[in-house]
Amino acid sequence: MATGGTPEFVRLVPSGGDDISRTLERSLGISFHEAEQDKVRRGLQGGATTPREVDAEHLVRENVAGLIESIRNTLNFYANAHPGQHISSVVLAGGGSRLAGLGAVLSRALGIATTHVDPLDTFTVRRKQHAAGVEKLALELAAPLGVTVGGK
C-alpha cells in the first residue's frame, strides 16, 4: 500500500506466474518452456477447443483463484489495520502480471482498479541496456529492483 508513491505496507504474494507454469508443466506433462508459452498465449481469455486446452484453462483459472484469494486477504488485513483509509488500486508487477486478462479479472473480483507498474521509471537506463531490450523484462525486475532500492 502506498500514499503519494511512498510505500506504507508491502506484501509479496507467495505465488505467481511461475507457479502457474509449473502446475501446467506437471499436470500436462510438458516442458516448462511450453507451459510458459501456453500460459501467456492463453491467458484468462477462454476459448479452449481441445481436451488439453480445457485442462490447461482449468489449471490456470484454479491458480489465479488462489492468487486472488491471497490478494483479497492482504487487502482485508490492511483495511482492518487501517480503518478509514481507502484502497484505490492494486498495482501489478512481476512476470505473472503479463497474464492476459489478469487485471480485468482481479478488478472484477476485488472491486478495485488495477494498474501495471513500470519499475524502470525511476532509473536511468543506459543505451546499452536499451539495445539489449531490458524494457521487455521490466515487470520481472520489479521485485529485485524494489528490494535493492528499499535497502538503501
N, C-alpha and C positions, 0 to 999 in steps of 0.2 A: 504494500500500500504506500502511496506517495502523495505528498501535498506539495504543489508547486514544483514538481520534478525532484523533490528530495525524498528519498525512501524513508519510511517510518516503520514499516513492517514488511519483511521479505520472507517468502517461503518458496523453496524449490519443490515442485511437485515430484514425488519419488518415482513416477513413471512417465514415459513419454514415447516418442516415435520409435525409438529402437525397441522398446518393449513390444510394440505392435508388430514390428518386422520380425522379431524373434518368435512371437507367437505364430505368425504366418509360416515362418521357416519350419518350426517344429511340427505344427499341425498339418501342414500341406506337404511336408517332405521336399521343400525346395531350398535353394541356396539363400543365404541372407541377402545377397545382391538382387536376386529375383524377387524376394519378398519386399525389399525396399522399393523396387521399381513398381511392383504390383500395388503396393500401398499408396504411393504417390500418384500413380495413374488413376487408380480407382477412387481414392479419397472417400468421402461420405456421400457421393453423388448417386449411388444406386445404379440400377441398370444391368445387374447380373443376368446372363443368359445361359450359363452352363452350371452344372452342379458345383464345380470347383470354384467358380466365381461367387456363387451363392454362399459357399462355405467361407470364402475369403471376406466377403462383405459382413457376414455374421461375426467373424472374429474381430474385424476392425471395429465394428459398432460396439461389441462387447467390451473391448479395451477402452474405447472412448467413453463409454458409460462409466467405467471405473475412474477415469480421469476427471470427468465432470463431477462425480461424487466427491472426489478429493478436493477439487477447487471449491465446490459448494461448502464443504466442511471448513475450509480455510476462511472463506468469506463469512460464514456464520460465527466462527471463532472470533474474527476481528470485530464483527458487528456487536457481539456480546461484550467484548472487552472495551469497546469504544462507542457506547450508546450515543446516538445523536449525530454521529459522523456518517455522511453519505458516501457510498462507494459508487463512483460514476462510470468506471470502465475496468475491464480486465485487459492487461497487456500481455500479448502472446509473444513468446520468444523461443528459441531453440529450433532444431530441425523439424521436430514434430509439428510445429506451428504451420508448416507448409502444407499440411494435410488439407486437401481441397474440401471446403465446406465446414471445416472445424470452427471457424469464427462464427458463422451463422448458427450452427448447432449449439455452440456454447451460449451465444446471446439469447437464443430462444429458451434454453434450459435454465439459465440463471436469471433471465430478465434484466441483463446488464449488457451494455455495448462492449464490443471487443475491438482491439486495435493491435497492430504489429509494432514492435519496437525496432528502431534502427540503431543497433549497438555501436555502429561506427560513426554515428552522428557527432559525437563529441571528440573524435580522434582525427588527427591529420593522417590521411592515408597517402603514402608516397606513390609516385608514379610507377615504380617497380611493382608495388603491391596491386595497383590498379590494373597494370598489364597482366598480372598473374591471375586476376579475377577474384580477388579477396571479397568483393561485394557479394558474390554468389554464396559465400559461406557466412555472411554476416549473421544470420539468425542462429547458426550453430555456434558462433563465437560469443553470443550474449552472456552466457553463464561464466565462462572463463574470464571475459573482459570485466564483468561486474565484480567478480571475486578479486581480480587484480586491482582494479581501481578502488574497490571498497577497503582493501588492505592498506591503503596509503594514509 
